[in-house]
Amino acid sequence: MPFQAHQTGMDMSLIFEERQSDSPYVEMVTHGYTAVSGSTIRPAESHWHMVFVKVNGRTHSLVVGPWSTSGVASWGKGAEILWVKFKLGTFMPHCPTRNILDTETNLSGAAHNAFWLHSSTWQLPDFENVETFVDWLVRDELLVSDPVVNTVLQDRMPDVASRTVRHRFLQATGLSHNYIRQMKRAQKAVALLEQDVPILDVVYELGYYDQPHLTRSLKQFIGYTPGQIACLNPPG
């Protein structure tokens, strides 16, 4: 299977590797271990995840919805974690993404390395076989992708009524197209600030009204002000 963009990362509390997926339903797969307990400010997230945790001989399976604002992520030591990040437009028909916005839902464990999902038992996937696991979910119609979302994200209008487009986009992503656009603009602002682009130039380039507008957006979606981001990434 032709995987892409394999990366590894490490800090004092989390060691991880991640890869992109060739599945049309999956954006990214990440596998990691927590060396010590820790916490960090996490940004808003437009994608939803399935998360599988093994710690102290027990397994926990979760559905984590999109996060509409920044917040705090915390973790304990000694956990092995697998994150499956789904592409925008991928969702579970029995549990539309709008129903899991800003939530973490525990899936009951059926047995060791297994969990319940929509009245069926599923084996936990691992870093290498996520795509097979996802294919099974698609086969059983527990996971689908709405092509309307991809069309809208490409700034094209589908050949359906605008009210239907809004409903389907919200059902599949949990967020409006405009809200996702604002989140992506904030992410672009961070990238520019990390490249030492002056704050006022970022305001102008990305179409913010003024510096306070940029500051409010970054606090909402990233959790830091422009000045804090610049300080976190000093030149050189």
C-alpha positions in Angstrom: 0.0 0.0 0.0 1.6 3.3 -1.1 1.8 5.4 2.1 3.1 9.0 2.0 4.7 11.6 4.2 5.9 9.5 7.2 7.0 11.7 10.1 8.3 11.2 13.6 8.2 13.6 16.5 9.3 13.6 20.1 9.1 16.0 23.1 9.4 15.3 26.8 5.9 13.8 27.1 4.9 12.4 23.7 6.7 10.3 21.1 4.8 9.8 17.9 4.9 8.9 14.2 2.3 9.9 11.6 1.5 9.2 7.9 -0.9 10.2 5.3 -3.3 7.6 4.0 -4.3 6.6 0.5 -7.8 6.0 1.7 -10.4 8.4 0.3 -11.9 8.6 3.8 -8.8 9.1 6.0 -6.7 12.3 6.2 -3.9 11.2 8.6 -2.9 8.3 10.9 -0.9 9.0 14.0 0.6 6.5 16.5 2.3 7.6 19.7 3.3 6.9 23.3 3.0 9.2 26.3 6.3 9.1 28.2 5.1 11.4 31.1 1.9 13.2 32.0 1.4 16.5 30.2 -0.9 19.1 28.8 -0.9 21.7 26.1 -3.1 24.3 24.4 -4.6 22.6 21.3 -6.0 24.5 18.3 -9.5 24.2 17.0 -9.9 21.2 14.7 -12.3 20.9 11.7 -11.8 17.1 11.4 -13.2 14.4 13.6 -11.2 11.4 14.8 -11.4 7.9 16.1 -8.9 7.5 19.0 -7.8 4.1 20.5 -5.9 4.2 23.8 -4.1 1.3 25.5 -3.0 2.0 29.1 -2.5 -0.1 32.2 -3.7 -3.2 30.4 -7.0 -1.7 29.4 -8.2 -0.3 26.1 -10.4 2.7 25.4 -12.0 3.6 22.1 -13.4 7.1 21.5 -15.0 9.2 18.8 -13.7 12.7 19.1 -15.7 15.4 17.2 -14.4 18.5 15.6 -13.3 21.2 18.1 -14.9 24.6 17.2 -12.5 26.5 19.4 -9.0 26.1 20.9 -8.8 24.4 24.3 -6.5 22.3 26.6 -5.5 18.7 25.8 -4.2 16.6 28.7 -2.8 13.1 28.9 -1.4 10.6 31.4 1.9 8.7 31.2 2.3 5.2 29.9 -0.4 5.2 27.2 -0.2 3.9 23.6 -2.5 6.0 21.4 -3.7 5.6 17.8 -5.4 8.6 16.2 -7.4 8.2 12.9 -8.2 11.6 11.4 -11.0 11.5 8.9 -11.3 13.7 5.8 -13.8 16.5 5.7 -17.1 15.0 4.3 -16.5 11.6 5.8 -19.1 10.8 8.5 -21.1 8.1 10.2 -24.8 8.2 9.0 -26.0 6.8 12.4 -24.1 9.6 14.1 -23.8 12.7 12.0 -20.7 14.9 12.7 -22.9 17.8 13.8 -24.0 15.5 16.7 -20.4 15.0 18.0 -19.2 18.6 17.7 -17.0 19.6 20.7 -17.5 16.2 22.3 -15.5 13.0 23.2 -17.7 9.8 23.2 -16.5 6.6 24.7 -17.3 3.4 22.8 -18.1 0.5 25.1 -15.5 -2.2 25.1 -16.7 -5.6 23.9 -13.5 -7.5 25.0 -9.8 -7.0 25.1 -8.8 -5.1 21.9 -12.4 -4.9 20.7 -15.2 -2.3 21.0 -18.9 -1.8 20.2 -20.0 0.4 17.3 -23.6 0.6 16.2 -24.5 -2.8 17.7 -21.5 -4.6 16.2 -18.1 -5.7 17.6 -15.0 -4.4 16.0 -11.3 -5.2 16.5 -9.1 -2.3 17.3 -7.0 -1.3 14.3 -3.3 -0.7 14.4 -1.0 1.8 12.7 -0.5 -0.4 9.6 -4.1 -1.8 9.0 -6.2 1.3 9.6 -7.2 1.4 5.9 -8.5 -2.2 6.1 -10.5 -1.3 9.2 -12.0 1.7 7.5 -12.9 -0.4 4.4 -14.9 -2.7 6.7 -16.8 0.3 8.1 -17.5 1.5 4.6 -18.6 -2.0 3.5 -21.1 -2.1 6.4 -22.3 1.4 5.6 -21.2 2.8 9.0 -18.9 5.3 7.2 -19.7 7.3 4.1 -18.4 10.4 2.3 -20.6 13.2 1.0 -19.3 14.5 -2.4 -21.1 17.8 -1.8 -18.6 18.7 0.9 -15.6 18.3 -1.4 -17.3 20.3 -4.1 -18.0 23.2 -1.7 -14.5 23.1 -0.3 -13.3 23.7 -3.9 -15.5 26.8 -4.0 -17.9 25.2 -6.5 -21.6 25.0 -6.1 -23.2 21.6 -6.4 -26.3 21.1 -8.5 -28.6 21.1 -5.6 -30.6 23.7 -3.7 -28.4 25.9 -1.4 -30.5 25.0 1.6 -29.8 21.3 0.9 -26.1 22.1 0.5 -26.0 23.8 3.9 -27.8 20.9 5.6 -25.5 18.3 4.1 -22.3 20.2 4.8 -23.3 20.7 8.4 -24.4 17.0 8.8 -21.1 15.7 7.4 -18.6 18.2 9.0 -20.5 19.6 12.0 -19.4 23.1 10.9 -20.4 25.6 8.3 -18.2 26.2 5.2 -17.6 29.8 6.3 -16.5 28.7 9.8 -14.0 26.2 8.3 -12.7 28.9 6.1 -12.1 31.1 9.1 -10.2 28.3 10.8 -8.0 27.7 7.8 -7.3 31.4 7.6 -6.1 31.4 11.2 -3.8 28.4 10.4 -2.4 30.3 7.4 -1.8 33.3 9.8 0.2 31.0 12.1 2.3 29.7 9.2 3.2 33.3 8.1 4.0 34.4 11.7 6.3 31.4 12.1 8.1 32.6 8.9 8.7 35.9 10.7 6.2 37.8 8.6 5.3 41.0 10.5 1.9 41.0 12.2 0.5 43.9 10.2 1.6 42.3 7.0 -0.3 39.1 8.0 -3.4 41.3 8.7 -3.2 42.8 5.2 -2.3 39.6 3.3 -5.1 37.5 4.8 -7.8 40.1 4.8 -8.3 40.7 8.5 -9.9 44.1 9.3 -7.1 45.1 11.7 -4.7 43.7 14.2 -7.4 43.2 17.0 -9.4 41.1 14.5 -6.4 38.9 13.8 -5.8 38.6 17.6 -9.3 37.6 18.3 -9.3 35.0 15.5 -6.0 33.4 16.7 -7.1 33.3 20.3 -10.4 31.6 19.2 -8.9 29.1 16.8 -5.3 28.6 17.9 -5.2 29.6 21.5 -2.4 32.1 21.3 -2.1 35.8 20.3 0.1 36.8 17.3 2.8 38.1 19.7 2.8 34.8 21.6 3.2 32.8 18.4 6.1 35.0 17.3 7.7 34.5 20.7 7.2 30.7 20.5 9.1 30.7 17.2 12.1 33.1 17.6 14.2 33.9 14.5 17.1 31.5 13.7 
